[in-house]
């Protein structure tokens, strides 16, 4: 029988960790935000792109979801590339190629081109998220993972909020300089990562040892705090395969798939729900931004309070329960103000739940095994993007209203709540920590 031992850094160590947090995480947050903008922009582009290119909602949804197919195919190789070549160079490569693919989407003139560019965009961005997750584990001990993952997820919330603020007004530029609104969305948001490449190359440190903002004594102290999590010994290809093909990794992959089905479904479909309120593109952007602004505040407040696994699991159960109820209410109560209020509740529940979830698989392995395992979990999870973006319009069509699609996050969060509750009960009976 084992128990969870929680180590609390002393005051001097906390000061060091907090300084590292604010040195490392701003750039990580920015990378996550820019990546999220280029994922969420499709939901706004869809509002006019569908009619301009003569596509049906189902045909467009399939094309939009091909992003995740490209991401899945290249996820693990790309994450291993980050481990081999270093975060600084690899993240710069990812940003350059995904920015180019996003700009290319502005020149889409047929369904076939749309499908190709969406697949290439996913392939270009593959490895970013698991690479960032692995990068964070190189800098912080386990007791800081919830706080660090919360900050990383702020990047996602910030990207969704800023993406809505940017995409809404750009959509209203329809016809400016002879360019459609949806084309402006892809051009502007595609240039953002390209312009950020230089910042990453010049300012990012690959590891603690290479950090220019730390003294040698601080590097030694930080390495001791992080411990074996930062093991860098060589792992064979078979070691990596074994790390991926374990029941625990597969279980985490299924959980993550369910989370992302809810998250990416909502990101893709929220502008369509808000459009039923009779608003302009700019107003739509403002309304979609607010739940992500609330999410950012809660991400700053909640994860830092959760320093052990039982507390994280209980918070996850509460969030998924509240979120599931909120989305159910949004489906069945036909009032725009109330429906929007439920979006303000439900969307942050998914996002914060995602931040809490990643504190568990981040503990699993070390070195290249950890990079591969995190990438495998992310790969499994991104099938949720395929599912979510196709399920949402399908349910909306069956239900005869855009809000009917919100049953997808409702069911997903309900399943996650039930699974987490079972895990908590079993861990108490066994006298061991949930993982």
C-alpha positions as CSV (number, residue, x, y, z in Angstrom):
1,X,0.0,0.0,0.0
2,X,1.4,3.4,-1.0
3,X,0.5,6.9,0.0
4,X,1.0,10.2,-1.6
5,X,3.9,12.2,-0.1
6,X,3.6,15.9,-0.6
7,X,6.8,18.0,-0.4
8,X,6.4,21.7,0.3
9,X,9.4,23.9,-0.8
10,X,10.7,26.3,1.9
11,X,10.4,30.0,1.5
12,X,13.7,30.5,-0.4
13,X,12.9,27.7,-2.8
14,X,9.4,29.1,-3.3
15,X,10.9,32.4,-4.2
16,X,13.2,30.7,-6.8
17,X,10.3,28.7,-8.2
18,X,8.1,31.8,-8.5
19,X,10.8,33.7,-10.3
20,X,11.3,30.8,-12.7
21,X,7.5,30.6,-13.2
22,X,7.3,34.3,-14.3
23,X,10.4,33.9,-16.5
24,X,9.4,30.8,-18.3
25,X,5.6,30.8,-18.4
26,X,4.9,34.1,-20.2
27,X,6.4,32.9,-23.5
28,X,4.7,29.5,-23.0
29,X,1.4,31.2,-22.5
30,X,1.9,33.4,-25.6
31,X,2.7,30.3,-27.8
32,X,-0.4,28.5,-26.5
33,X,-2.5,31.6,-27.1
34,X,-1.3,32.1,-30.7
35,X,-1.8,28.4,-31.4
36,X,-5.3,28.5,-30.0
37,X,-6.2,31.6,-32.1
38,X,-5.3,29.6,-35.2
39,X,-7.6,26.8,-34.0
40,X,-10.6,28.9,-33.0
41,X,-10.6,31.2,-36.0
42,X,-12.4,28.6,-38.1
43,X,-15.6,29.0,-36.1
44,X,-15.8,32.6,-37.1
45,X,-14.7,32.1,-40.7
46,X,-17.4,29.5,-41.0
47,X,-20.1,32.1,-40.6
48,X,-19.6,33.5,-44.1
49,X,-17.1,31.1,-45.7
50,X,-19.8,28.3,-46.0
51,X,-22.1,30.4,-48.2
52,X,-19.2,32.1,-50.1
53,X,-17.8,28.7,-51.2
54,X,-21.2,27.0,-51.5
55,X,-20.6,24.3,-48.9
56,X,-23.1,22.7,-46.6
57,X,-22.5,22.7,-42.8
58,X,-21.6,19.0,-42.8
59,X,-19.1,19.4,-45.7
60,X,-17.5,22.4,-44.0
61,X,-17.4,20.6,-40.6
62,X,-15.6,17.6,-42.1
63,X,-13.0,19.9,-43.7
64,X,-12.5,21.9,-40.5
65,X,-12.0,18.7,-38.5
66,X,-9.3,17.5,-40.9
67,X,-7.0,19.8,-38.9
68,X,-7.1,17.1,-36.2
69,X,-6.3,14.3,-38.6
70,X,-3.1,16.1,-39.7
71,X,-2.3,16.8,-36.1
72,X,-2.9,13.2,-35.1
73,X,-0.7,11.7,-37.9
74,X,2.3,14.0,-37.0
75,X,1.8,14.5,-33.3
76,X,4.2,11.9,-31.8
77,X,7.1,12.5,-34.4
78,X,6.8,16.2,-33.8
79,X,6.9,15.9,-30.0
80,X,10.0,13.7,-30.2
81,X,11.5,16.3,-32.5
82,X,11.1,18.9,-29.8
83,X,12.9,16.5,-27.4
84,X,15.7,15.8,-29.9
85,X,16.3,19.3,-31.3
86,X,15.3,21.4,-28.3
87,X,12.2,23.4,-27.6
88,X,13.6,26.7,-29.0
89,X,14.3,25.6,-32.5
90,X,11.4,23.2,-32.8
91,X,8.7,25.6,-31.5
92,X,10.1,28.2,-34.0
93,X,9.7,25.7,-36.8
94,X,6.2,24.8,-35.8
95,X,5.2,28.5,-35.7
96,X,6.6,29.3,-39.1
97,X,4.9,26.4,-40.8
98,X,1.5,26.7,-39.2
99,X,1.5,30.4,-39.9
100,X,2.1,29.8,-43.6
101,X,-0.6,27.1,-43.7
102,X,-3.1,29.5,-42.0
103,X,-2.4,32.3,-44.5
104,X,-2.8,29.7,-47.3
105,X,-6.4,29.1,-46.1
106,X,-7.2,32.7,-47.2
107,X,-6.8,31.6,-50.8
108,X,-9.2,28.7,-50.6
109,X,-11.4,28.5,-53.7
110,X,-12.8,25.0,-53.5
111,X,-13.7,22.2,-51.1
112,X,-10.7,20.2,-52.1
113,X,-8.3,23.1,-51.4
114,X,-10.0,23.7,-48.0
115,X,-9.6,20.1,-47.0
116,X,-5.9,20.0,-48.1
117,X,-5.0,23.3,-46.3
118,X,-6.8,22.2,-43.1
119,X,-4.9,18.9,-43.0
120,X,-1.6,20.7,-43.7
121,X,-2.3,23.2,-40.9
122,X,-2.8,20.3,-38.4
123,X,0.4,18.6,-39.6
124,X,2.3,21.9,-39.2
125,X,1.0,22.6,-35.7
126,X,1.4,19.0,-34.5
127,X,3.4,18.6,-31.4
128,X,3.0,22.1,-30.0
129,X,0.7,21.2,-27.1
130,X,2.4,18.0,-25.9
131,X,5.8,19.8,-26.5
132,X,4.7,22.7,-24.2
133,X,3.4,20.2,-21.6
134,X,6.7,18.4,-21.6
135,X,8.7,21.7,-21.6
136,X,6.8,22.8,-18.4
137,X,7.7,19.5,-16.6
138,X,11.4,20.3,-17.2
139,X,11.2,23.4,-15.1
140,X,9.0,22.6,-12.1
141,X,8.6,20.0,-9.4
142,X,5.3,18.0,-9.1
143,X,3.9,20.3,-6.4
144,X,4.0,23.2,-8.9
145,X,2.4,21.3,-11.8
146,X,-1.2,22.3,-11.1
147,X,-0.1,26.0,-11.0
148,X,2.0,25.7,-14.1
149,X,-0.6,23.8,-16.1
150,X,-3.2,26.3,-15.0
151,X,-1.0,29.1,-16.5
152,X,-0.5,27.0,-19.6
153,X,-4.3,26.7,-20.0
154,X,-4.6,30.4,-19.5
155,X,-2.8,30.6,-22.9
156,X,-5.7,28.6,-24.4
157,X,-8.3,30.7,-22.8
158,X,-6.5,33.9,-23.8
159,X,-6.2,32.6,-27.3
160,X,-9.9,31.8,-27.5
161,X,-10.8,35.2,-26.1
162,X,-8.4,37.2,-28.3
163,X,-9.3,35.1,-31.3
164,X,-12.9,36.1,-30.9
165,X,-12.0,39.7,-30.3
166,X,-9.9,39.7,-33.5
167,X,-12.0,37.5,-35.7
168,X,-15.4,39.2,-35.1
169,X,-14.3,42.7,-36.4
170,X,-12.2,41.1,-39.2
171,X,-15.4,39.3,-40.3
172,X,-17.1,42.7,-40.6
173,X,-14.3,43.9,-42.9
174,X,-16.0,41.8,-45.6
175,X,-15.3,43.4,-49.0
176,X,-12.5,45.8,-47.7
177,X,-9.8,46.0,-50.4
178,X,-11.7,43.3,-52.3
179,X,-11.0,40.7,-49.7
180,X,-13.8,38.7,-47.9
181,X,-14.1,38.9,-44.1
182,X,-13.2,35.2,-43.7
183,X,-10.0,35.8,-45.8
184,X,-8.9,38.7,-43.5
185,X,-9.3,36.3,-40.5
186,X,-6.8,33.8,-42.0
187,X,-4.4,36.4,-43.2
188,X,-4.1,38.3,-40.0
189,X,-4.1,35.3,-37.6
190,X,-1.6,33.5,-39.9
191,X,0.9,36.3,-39.8
192,X,0.9,36.4,-36.0
193,X,2.9,33.1,-35.4
194,X,5.3,34.0,-38.3
195,X,6.1,37.3,-36.7
196,X,6.7,35.6,-33.3
197,X,9.3,33.2,-34.6
198,X,12.2,35.6,-33.9
199,X,11.0,36.2,-30.3
200,X,11.1,32.4,-29.6
201,X,14.6,31.9,-31.2
202,X,16.1,34.9,-29.2
203,X,14.4,34.4,-25.8
204,X,13.5,30.8,-25.1
205,X,15.8,28.6,-23.0
206,X,15.7,24.8,-23.7
207,X,16.6,23.6,-20.2
208,X,17.5,24.7,-16.7
209,X,21.2,24.3,-17.5
210,X,20.9,26.7,-20.5
211,X,18.9,29.4,-18.6
212,X,20.8,32.7,-18.7
213,X,18.6,34.2,-15.9
214,X,19.8,31.6,-13.3
215,X,23.1,31.4,-11.5
216,X,24.9,28.1,-11.3
217,X,23.8,27.7,-7.7
218,X,20.2,28.4,-8.6
219,X,20.4,25.9,-11.5
220,X,21.6,23.2,-9.0
221,X,18.9,24.1,-6.5
222,X,16.2,24.0,-9.1
223,X,17.4,20.7,-10.5
224,X,17.4,19.1,-7.1
225,X,13.8,20.3,-6.5
226,X,12.7,18.9,-9.8
227,X,14.5,15.6,-9.2
228,X,14.3,12.6,-11.5
229,X,11.5,14.1,-13.5
230,X,14.2,15.7,-15.6
231,X,16.1,12.5,-16.4
232,X,17.7,12.7,-19.8
233,X,19.2,9.2,-20.3
234,X,18.8,7.6,-23.7
235,X,15.6,5.6,-24.3
236,X,15.4,3.0,-27.1
237,X,12.6,3.1,-29.6
238,X,11.1,0.0,-27.9
239,X,11.2,1.8,-24.6
240,X,9.1,4.6,-26.1
241,X,6.6,2.2,-27.6
242,X,6.2,0.5,-24.3
243,X,5.6,3.8,-22.6
244,X,2.8,4.6,-25.1
245,X,1.1,1.2,-25.1
246,X,0.3,1.0,-21.3
247,X,-3.2,0.8,-19.9
248,X,-2.6,4.0,-17.9
249,X,-1.5,6.0,-21.0
250,X,-4.4,4.6,-23.0
251,X,-6.9,5.4,-20.2
252,X,-5.6,9.0,-20.1
253,X,-6.0,9.1,-23.9
254,X,-9.7,8.2,-23.6
255,X,-10.2,10.8,-20.9
256,X,-8.5,13.4,-22.9
257,X,-10.5,12.5,-26.0
258,X,-13.7,13.1,-24.1
259,X,-12.5,16.5,-22.8
260,X,-11.4,17.7,-26.2
261,X,-14.7,16.5,-27.8
262,X,-16.4,19.0,-25.4
263,X,-13.8,21.7,-25.7
264,X,-13.2,21.8,-29.4
265,X,-16.9,21.3,-30.1
266,X,-17.8,24.4,-28.1
267,X,-14.9,26.5,-29.5
268,X,-16.0,25.6,-33.0
269,X,-19.8,26.1,-32.4
270,X,-20.1,28.9,-29.9
271,X,-20.1,31.6,-32.6
272,X,-22.9,29.8,-34.3
273,X,-25.0,29.7,-31.1
274,X,-24.3,33.4,-30.4
275,X,-25.3,34.3,-34.0
276,X,-28.8,33.1,-33.2
277,X,-29.0,36.1,-30.8
278,X,-29.2,38.4,-33.9
279,X,-25.8,40.1,-33.5
280,X,-23.1,41.4,-35.9
281,X,-19.7,39.8,-36.3
282,X,-18.0,42.3,-33.9
283,X,-20.8,41.8,-31.3
284,X,-20.4,38.1,-31.7
285,X,-16.7,38.3,-31.0
286,X,-17.3,40.4,-27.9
287,X,-19.9,38.0,-26.5
288,X,-17.7,34.9,-27.2
289,X,-14.8,36.6,-25.5
290,X,-16.5,37.0,-22.1
291,X,-16.6,33.3,-21.0
292,X,-12.9,33.1,-21.8
293,X,-12.2,36.2,-19.8
294,X,-14.0,34.6,-16.8
295,X,-12.0,31.5,-17.5
296,X,-8.7,33.3,-17.2
297,X,-9.6,34.8,-13.8
298,X,-10.6,31.4,-12.5
299,X,-7.5,29.7,-13.8
300,X,-5.4,32.2,-11.9
301,X,-7.4,31.5,-8.7
302,X,-8.2,27.8,-8.6
303,X,-5.2,25.7,-9.8
304,X,-2.6,27.3,-7.4
305,X,-4.8,26.2,-4.5
306,X,-4.6,22.6,-5.4
307,X,-1.3,21.1,-4.3
308,X,-2.1,17.4,-4.1
309,X,-3.9,14.8,-6.3
310,X,-7.0,14.2,-4.1
311,X,-7.8,18.0,-4.1
312,X,-7.3,18.2,-7.9
313,X,-9.6,15.2,-8.4
314,X,-12.4,16.6,-6.2
315,X,-12.2,20.0,-8.0
316,X,-12.3,18.1,-11.4
317,X,-15.5,16.3,-10.3
318,X,-17.2,19.6,-9.2
319,X,-16.3,21.4,-12.4
320,X,-17.5,18.6,-14.7
321,X,-20.8,18.3,-12.8
322,X,-21.5,22.0,-12.9
323,X,-20.5,22.3,-16.5
324,X,-22.7,19.4,-17.6
325,X,-25.7,20.9,-15.8
326,X,-25.0,24.3,-17.4
327,X,-24.9,22.9,-21.0
328,X,-28.0,20.8,-20.4
329,X,-29.9,23.9,-19.2
330,X,-28.7,25.9,-22.3
331,X,-30.2,23.2,-24.6
332,X,-33.6,22.9,-23.0
333,X,-34.4,26.5,-21.8
334,X,-35.1,28.6,-24.9
335,X,-34.1,32.1,-23.7
336,X,-31.2,33.9,-25.3
337,X,-30.0,35.7,-22.1
338,X,-30.3,32.5,-20.0
339,X,-28.6,30.4,-22.8
340,X,-25.7,32.9,-22.9
341,X,-25.4,32.8,-19.1
342,X,-25.0,29.1,-19.2
343,X,-22.2,29.4,-21.7
344,X,-20.5,31.8,-19.3
345,X,-20.6,28.9,-16.7
346,X,-20.0,25.9,-18.9
347,X,-17.1,27.0,-21.0
348,X,-14.8,27.9,-18.0
349,X,-15.7,24.5,-16.5
350,X,-14.3,22.7,-19.5
351,X,-11.1,24.8,-19.6
352,X,-10.3,24.6,-15.9
353,X,-11.0,20.9,-16.0
354,X,-8.5,20.5,-18.8
355,X,-5.8,22.3,-16.7
356,X,-6.4,20.0,-13.7
357,X,-6.5,16.9,-15.9
358,X,-2.9,17.4,-17.2
359,X,-1.4,17.3,-13.7
360,X,-2.0,13.5,-13.7
361,X,-0.3,12.3,-16.9
362,X,2.5,14.8,-16.4
363,X,3.7,12.6,-13.5
364,X,3.9,9.4,-15.5
365,X,7.4,9.1,-17.1
366,X,10.7,10.9,-17.8
367,X,12.8,12.0,-20.8
368,X,11.8,10.9,-24.3
369,X,9.4,8.4,-22.8
370,X,7.5,11.3,-21.2
371,X,7.5,13.3,-24.4
372,X,6.2,10.2,-26.3
373,X,3.6,9.4,-23.7
374,X,2.3,12.9,-23.5
375,X,2.2,13.1,-27.3
376,X,0.3,9.8,-27.4
377,X,-2.3,11.0,-25.0
378,X,-2.6,14.2,-27.0
379,X,-2.9,12.2,-30.2
380,X,-5.7,10.1,-28.8
381,X,-7.3,13.2,-27.5
382,X,-7.3,15.0,-30.8
383,X,-9.7,12.5,-32.2
384,X,-12.1,14.5,-30.0
385,X,-11.5,17.4,-32.3
386,X,-12.6,15.3,-35.2
387,X,-15.6,14.1,-33.3
388,X,-16.6,17.4,-31.7
389,X,-16.6,19.5,-34.9
390,X,-18.7,16.9,-36.8
391,X,-21.1,16.0,-34.0
392,X,-22.0,19.7,-33.3
393,X,-23.6,20.5,-36.7
394,X,-25.1,17.0,-36.9
395,X,-26.9,17.5,-33.6
396,X,-27.9,21.0,-34.5
397,X,-29.5,19.7,-37.7
398,X,-31.4,16.9,-35.9
399,X,-32.5,19.3,-33.1
400,X,-33.5,22.1,-35.6
401,X,-31.5,24.7,-33.6
402,X,-27.9,25.6,-33.1
403,X,-28.2,25.2,-29.3
404,X,-29.1,21.5,-29.6
405,X,-25.4,20.9,-30.3
406,X,-24.6,21.8,-26.7
407,X,-25.7,18.3,-25.8
408,X,-22.2,17.2,-26.9
409,X,-20.3,19.0,-24.1
410,X,-23.2,18.2,-21.7
411,X,-22.8,14.4,-22.2
412,X,-19.0,14.5,-22.3
413,X,-18.7,16.4,-19.0
414,X,-21.3,14.1,-17.4
415,X,-19.2,11.0,-18.4
416,X,-16.0,12.6,-17.1
417,X,-17.7,13.5,-13.8
418,X,-18.9,9.9,-13.3
419,X,-15.5,8.4,-14.2
420,X,-13.6,10.8,-11.8
421,X,-16.1,10.0,-9.0
422,X,-15.5,6.3,-9.5
423,X,-11.8,6.8,-9.5
424,X,-12.0,8.8,-6.2
425,X,-14.1,6.2,-4.5
426,X,-11.8,3.4,-5.6
427,X,-8.7,5.2,-4.5
428,X,-10.1,5.7,-1.0
429,X,-11.0,2.1,-0.8
430,X,-7.5,1.0,-1.9
431,X,-5.8,3.6,0.3
432,X,-3.7,4.9,-2.6
433,X,-3.6,8.2,-4.6
434,X,-5.7,8.5,-7.8
435,X,-3.7,8.9,-10.9
